[in-house]
Amino acid sequence: MTMSLDEYVTLGRSGLRVSPFCLGAMTFGEEFGIGCDAATAELILDHYVGHGGNFVDTANIYNAGRSEEILGGYLARDPSRRHRLVIATKFGGSMSSGDPNTGGASRKAIIHACERSLHRLSTDYLDLYWQHWSDRFTPIEETMRALDDLVCAGKVRYVGFSDTPAWRTARGADDRTPPVTGHRSLPCRSSIRSSERTVEGELIPMALEFGLGVTPWSPLRSGFLSGKYTRSSTDADSPGRSASVKRNINDDAFRVVDALLATAVEANTTPARCALAWVATAAWRRVTDPGSTHTVSTRG
């Protein structure tokens, strides 16, 4: 399967058109020791946008805010980029260990996080604002009302849930206090590895029921399924490698890599393209109808 970045799909039942693959910006910045500097990040952005990509995802806590700052600088240097790109970021992670209200999904936390993200991103609105993960301490009604207010204020266009149980997402998707003037989307972890295909049981059927877009994250399993990690050469101890890569080094994971390498040779393509194609198509065949459209996110 071949898919170009400019073969745009709508995100769920909304009219928002995004590239079929989203550029994840978690490793923009070097504060956590696993990322790249601003110059390298901008080269990546130029390459992605140059090939028609328009969907970029980050979060307030990625590299302690540096990811948003780098993306904001990129947008500020050419004002035409802002409307061209669909910018997504997330709230929920705490930016201050001494203040319990900088994290979570309370009204206070959400509004504060949104204002700070807008500042770092050098923009006055967010195209897509994710709840980064579920907050069991905050009623979903409080979270949704705060997001509704941000939408009505013009600071957020669309909202979504990330790493949130199906039952809690369903309550938010059916919210009536008042309804968000936009679309709710659902990101979840999924890759070709069977141990990570937990989304097929409840999350995907729920997304179909409520018309949510689906953006699985880490389809290359933090790069492990890209083809550069093999039984003979793992490269996992190189500077800047994520700990999640090292956790993948086991026989079960390498059986998947072996299959990807063989498939890539047969299809005259790369292992990474095979892995992405699987997530974009085969992963959903048992639970989707032919007319459904989904967006695969490479964030994380």
C-alpha positions in Angstrom: 0.0 0.0 0.0 1.2 3.5 -0.9 -0.3 6.6 0.7 0.9 10.2 0.2 0.8 12.8 2.8 -1.5 14.9 0.6 -4.1 12.2 0.3 -6.1 14.0 3.0 -8.8 12.3 5.1 -11.5 13.8 7.3 -10.9 13.3 11.0 -13.9 11.1 11.9 -17.2 12.8 11.0 -15.8 16.3 11.2 -14.9 18.3 8.2 -11.3 18.7 9.4 -9.0 17.4 6.7 -5.6 16.0 7.7 -2.8 14.0 6.3 -3.1 10.3 6.7 0.1 10.3 8.8 0.6 12.8 11.5 4.1 14.1 12.4 4.8 13.6 16.1 6.9 16.2 17.8 7.6 14.5 21.1 11.3 14.5 20.4 11.6 18.1 19.4 14.0 19.5 22.0 16.8 17.9 24.0 15.7 18.5 27.6 14.9 14.9 28.3 18.0 13.5 26.5 16.2 11.7 23.7 15.4 14.5 21.2 16.9 16.8 18.6 17.8 20.4 18.5 15.7 23.1 16.9 17.6 23.2 13.6 17.1 19.5 13.1 13.4 19.7 14.1 12.8 22.4 11.5 14.5 20.3 8.8 12.1 17.5 9.8 9.1 19.9 9.6 10.3 21.3 6.2 10.5 17.7 4.8 7.1 16.7 6.1 5.4 19.9 5.0 7.2 19.8 1.7 5.6 16.4 0.9 2.2 17.7 1.6 1.9 16.9 5.4 -0.4 19.2 7.4 -0.9 17.5 10.7 1.6 18.0 13.6 1.1 16.8 17.1 2.9 17.9 20.3 2.1 18.3 24.1 2.8 20.8 26.8 5.1 18.4 28.7 7.2 17.2 25.7 10.8 18.1 26.6 9.4 20.4 29.3 7.6 22.7 26.8 10.5 22.9 24.4 8.7 21.0 21.7 5.9 23.5 21.6 8.4 26.4 21.6 10.3 24.9 18.6 7.1 24.4 16.7 6.0 28.0 17.7 9.2 29.4 16.4 8.7 27.5 13.1 5.2 29.0 12.8 6.2 32.5 13.7 9.0 32.7 11.1 6.4 32.3 8.3 2.9 33.4 9.2 1.4 31.5 6.2 2.3 28.2 7.9 -0.2 28.6 10.7 -3.3 28.3 8.6 -1.7 25.6 6.4 -1.0 23.3 9.4 -3.3 21.5 11.7 -1.7 21.9 15.1 -2.5 19.5 17.9 -1.3 19.7 21.5 -2.3 18.1 24.8 -3.0 19.0 28.4 -3.0 16.8 31.5 0.7 16.6 32.3 2.0 18.8 35.2 4.6 21.4 34.3 5.5 22.1 38.0 6.1 19.5 40.6 5.2 21.9 43.4 1.8 22.9 42.1 -0.9 20.1 42.0 -3.2 22.3 39.8 -0.8 22.5 36.8 -1.7 19.0 35.8 -4.9 17.0 35.4 -8.2 17.7 33.7 -9.8 20.2 36.1 -11.2 23.5 34.8 -8.3 25.4 36.5 -5.6 23.1 35.0 -7.1 23.0 31.5 -7.5 26.8 31.1 -4.0 27.4 32.5 -2.4 24.8 30.3 -4.2 26.1 27.2 -3.0 29.7 27.8 0.6 28.5 28.3 0.5 26.3 25.2 -0.8 29.1 23.1 2.0 31.3 24.2 4.7 28.6 23.5 3.2 27.8 20.1 3.0 31.5 19.2 -0.6 31.2 18.1 -4.0 32.4 19.3 -5.9 29.1 18.7 -5.3 25.3 18.7 -6.7 23.2 16.0 -7.0 20.1 18.1 -6.7 19.9 21.9 -6.2 16.5 23.5 -6.7 15.3 27.0 -3.4 13.5 27.3 -4.7 10.8 29.6 -7.6 10.0 31.9 -7.9 12.0 35.1 -9.8 9.8 37.7 -10.0 12.7 40.2 -12.0 15.1 37.9 -15.6 14.5 36.8 -15.8 14.2 33.0 -18.5 16.8 33.0 -16.1 19.4 34.5 -13.5 18.6 31.9 -16.0 18.8 29.0 -17.5 22.1 30.2 -14.1 23.7 30.4 -13.2 22.4 26.9 -16.6 23.7 25.6 -15.8 27.1 27.0 -12.4 27.2 25.2 -14.1 26.2 21.9 -16.7 28.9 22.4 -14.0 31.4 23.1 -12.3 30.6 19.8 -9.1 29.3 21.5 -9.7 25.6 20.5 -11.3 24.2 17.3 -11.6 20.5 18.1 -11.1 18.4 21.2 -10.0 14.8 21.7 -9.2 12.1 24.2 -5.9 10.2 24.5 -5.1 7.1 26.5 -8.6 7.2 28.1 -10.8 4.1 28.8 -13.6 3.5 26.4 -16.4 4.0 29.0 -15.0 7.4 30.1 -14.5 8.5 26.5 -18.0 7.5 25.7 -19.4 9.7 28.5 -17.4 12.6 27.1 -18.5 11.9 23.6 -22.1 12.0 24.7 -21.7 15.1 26.7 -24.5 17.7 26.7 -23.1 20.5 28.8 -23.1 22.1 26.2 -21.9 20.0 23.2 -18.5 20.9 21.9 -18.6 22.9 18.6 -16.2 20.5 17.0 -15.1 17.0 16.8 -13.7 14.6 19.3 -11.0 12.3 18.3 -9.4 9.3 19.9 -5.6 8.5 19.9 -4.5 5.2 21.3 -1.4 3.0 21.2 -1.3 0.4 18.4 1.4 -1.2 16.3 1.8 -4.5 14.4 2.9 -6.1 17.7 0.0 -8.2 19.1 0.8 -7.1 22.7 -0.1 -3.6 21.8 -3.3 -4.2 19.8 -5.6 -3.7 22.8 -7.6 -1.0 20.9 -9.5 -3.5 18.8 -11.7 -4.8 21.6 -13.5 -1.7 22.8 -11.9 1.5 21.6 -12.3 1.0 17.9 -16.0 -0.1 18.1 -16.7 2.8 20.4 -15.0 5.2 17.9 -17.3 3.9 15.1 -20.4 4.2 17.3 -19.7 7.9 18.1 -18.0 8.9 14.9 -14.6 9.6 16.4 -11.5 9.8 14.4 -8.8 7.3 15.4 -5.1 8.3 15.6 -3.0 5.4 16.9 0.3 6.6 18.3 3.7 5.0 18.1 2.9 2.7 15.1 6.7 2.1 14.7 7.0 1.3 18.4 9.4 4.2 19.1 11.3 3.3 16.0 11.9 -0.3 16.8 9.8 -1.4 13.8 11.6 0.9 11.4 14.1 -1.8 10.3 17.2 -0.4 11.9 17.0 -2.6 14.9 17.8 -6.3 14.0 19.0 -9.3 15.9 22.6 -8.6 14.7 22.5 -4.8 15.2 20.2 -3.3 17.8 21.9 0.2 18.1 19.8 0.6 21.3 22.6 1.9 23.4 23.4 4.8 21.1 23.1 8.3 22.7 19.5 9.7 22.6 17.8 6.3 22.4 14.6 6.0 24.4 14.3 3.5 27.2 11.2 2.1 25.4 13.5 0.9 22.6 15.6 -1.1 25.0 12.5 -2.7 26.5 11.6 -4.1 23.1 14.8 -6.2 22.8 13.4 -9.7 23.1 12.7 -12.7 20.9 9.0 -12.0 20.5 9.7 -8.5 19.2 12.4 -9.7 16.8 10.0 -12.2 15.3 7.9 -9.3 14.2 11.0 -7.5 12.9 12.0 -10.6 11.0 8.5 -10.7 9.3 8.7 -7.0 8.5 12.1 -7.4 6.9 11.0 -10.4 4.8 7.8 -8.5 3.7 9.8 -5.4 2.8 12.0 -7.4 0.5 9.1 -9.1 -1.1 7.3 -5.8 -1.7 10.4 -3.9 -2.6 9.9 -1.3 0.1 11.1 -0.6 3.6 10.1 -2.3 6.9 8.8 1.1 8.2 6.4 1.4 5.3 5.2 -2.1 5.8 4.5 -1.4 9.5 2.7 1.8 8.8 0.6 0.2 6.1 -0.5 -2.5 8.4 -1.7 0.0 11.0 -3.4 2.1 8.4 -5.3 -0.8 6.8 -5.1 -4.4 8.1 -5.4 -3.4 11.8 -8.9 -2.2 11.4 -10.4 -4.6 8.8 -12.3 -6.7 11.4 -13.9 -3.7 13.1 -14.5 -1.1 10.4 -16.7 -0.7 7.4 -15.2 0.0 3.9 -16.3 3.6 4.0 -14.5 4.5 7.3 -11.5 6.8 7.3 -8.8 6.8 9.9 -5.7 8.8 10.5 -2.5 7.2 11.7 -0.4 9.3 14.0 3.3 8.8 14.3 3.6 10.8 17.5 5.7 9.4 20.3 
